[in-house]
Amino acid sequence: MSGIIELIEENFDEVVMGSDIPVIVDFWAEWCGPCRMINPLIEELSSTYEGRIIVGKVNVDEQKELVNKYGIRTVPTVYFVKNGEPKEKFTGSESKENYIEVIEELLD
């Protein structure tokens, strides 16, 4: 996971809400097939947009407080956050094009 930050209760607000660049937050689980399917895409986006976005992952089995706080019911759930505010949310798998479209909008 190069360039991908493991998000936990203790660093979430600082990394995500305090960021001055857009953040992608991937809520995932080890046992989740669709999570494993989108993982290569998440890693690719992290590399492609390195320095322009932050990519973080929340393990839903280990971070129950964050799961409850953000109302996560399904994994994967991916939030796109800018200036401390969720701007978009994907639940389940989405196309690479959809990810890029949202990221580019956040970077404008």
ZIUR-V702290 format. One record per helix or strand of 2 or more residues. SS is the DSSP state (H for helix, E for strand). FROM is the first residue (numbers start at 1). LEN is the number of residues. If there is no record, write none. Layout:
# ZIUR-V702290
ss;from;len
SS;FROM;LEN
SS;FROM;LEN
This chain:
# ZIUR-V702290
ss;from;len
E;4;3
H;9;9
E;23;6
H;33;16
E;53;7
H;64;6
E;77;6
E;85;7
H;96;12
